[in-house]
Amino acid sequence: MPESIFYATMKLSTSEEVLCEVLPQEEEGEEFFVLSNPIIIGETPQIDKEQGVVMSVLSPRKWMLYANEDVTIVYRNHVVSISEMDKFGVDFYKKALIAAKCSSPIKRKVDTKNHTGYLGKIEQLRKKLDKNYNNSPDLTTDS
């Protein structure tokens, strides 16, 4: 598989169509795609009674609404089809991505101190290291 990022539309086995930036990967014989900023486009029909026509209103949203990261992995066996977007598709995607991010319920990074793996803030660590350094025995020029 080529290892370069491109804009794509992916049809998944769940019947979702996802627009995203894609980086195809393979590791230990397992093929997968790294998706960056995946979005889906909802379509709602509206009737214009005056003109007697049905119009579609497109509403972009993040594919994973509550995800803190903008990158996710999809394994090859979950992809029905993938196609690189043309210039029109890429322009549409970039505009839709802005709208999707604005309407997302998660608009900021998750505060790490409330999650597993939190070790401390940089300022706290700096103070601790400064204290350890200042209280350490001086090295002689001979060592």
N, C-alpha and C positions, 0 to 999 in steps of 0.2 A: 504494500500500500504506500502511496506517496505520503510524505510527511510534511505537508505545507497547509497552512491555514487558508480556508476559503469560506465564502458565504454560501449557505445551503438551505434548502428546504428538505426536511426529512419527514417521511410518512412512517409512523411507528405501528407496531403490531396492536397497539391500543386504539388505533384509528386516528390518533392525534396527528396534526401536521404542525411541525415545529420549525420556526425560522431561527437561524443562529449562525454563529461563526463556528466552524468545525475544524478539528485537528484529528485526522485518522491516526490511530496508534495500534501497535501489536506488541504484546508482551507474553512471553512463554506460550506462543501459539494462539493466544486469545486476542481476537480483533475487537476493538472498541473505538468509540469516538469521544473525544473531549469536546463538549459543547460550551461555548462561551456566550453569555447573554441570550439564552433561549427564550423565545416568546411564542405565544400562539395568538391567532387572530379569531375573535368571535364574530359571527355574522348574524345580525338581527334584521329581519325584513320589516319594512315600514311601508304602509300604503299612503300614497299621496292621492287623496280623494278628488282634489281639484283637477289634477292632470290624469287621474285614472291609471296610475302606474305603481308598481311595487319597486321600492328601492331597498338596497342593502346598506345597513350601517355597520361599518367595521369597527370593532373595539379591540385594540391590542392589550394583552396583559402578559405578565411574566408567566412562564410555563410552570414554575414552582413558586407559588405565591409567597410562601413563608420562608423560603431559603435565604440564608444570610449571605451565601456566596453566589457569585454570578457564573460559576463554572460547575459543570456536572459531567458525569460519565454515562454513556449509553452503550451497552454491549451490542455487537453486530447482530446477534440473533433476535434482537427486538426491533430492528430496522427493516421495514418492508421495502422502502425505496429512498434513495437520496439523490438530489440533483443540485448542481451548482446554480446559483441565482445569476440572472443577467443584470445589467446595469440598472434597469428599472426596478427589479426586485430588490437589489441592494439599497437603492435610494429609498424605496418604500420601507424596507426593514429598519434602516437607520432612523427614520422619522417615527415609525411605530415603536421602536425601542425607547425613545424619549418619552412617548406617551405612556407606555407600559410601566416604566420606572416611576413616573409621576403618580400613577394610580395604584402603585403597589402598597400593600399594608406595611411592608418593611422598608423604611426609607433611610435607615442608618445601620451601622454595624452593630452586632450584638456586643454588649459590654462584657468583656472577657472575664472580669472578676466574679461573675455569677455562674461561670461554667467550668467544667472539668479542665484541668491543665493550667489553671491560673497560677502563676508563680510570683507575681508582683508587678508593680509599675516600674518603669525604667528609673524614675527619680528615686524611688526607695532603694533599688539595687545600687545605684550610683553612690548614695549616702553610705550604704553598708560597705561597699568596696573601699570608699574613701576612708572610712573608720578603720577597717582592717589594715589598709596601707599605712595610715598614720600611726597605728599601734604596733606595727611590725618592727622587729629589731632592724636597725640600720645595717646595710651591707657595707663591708669595708671595700676599699678600692683594690685590695689584694685578691678578693674572691672573684 
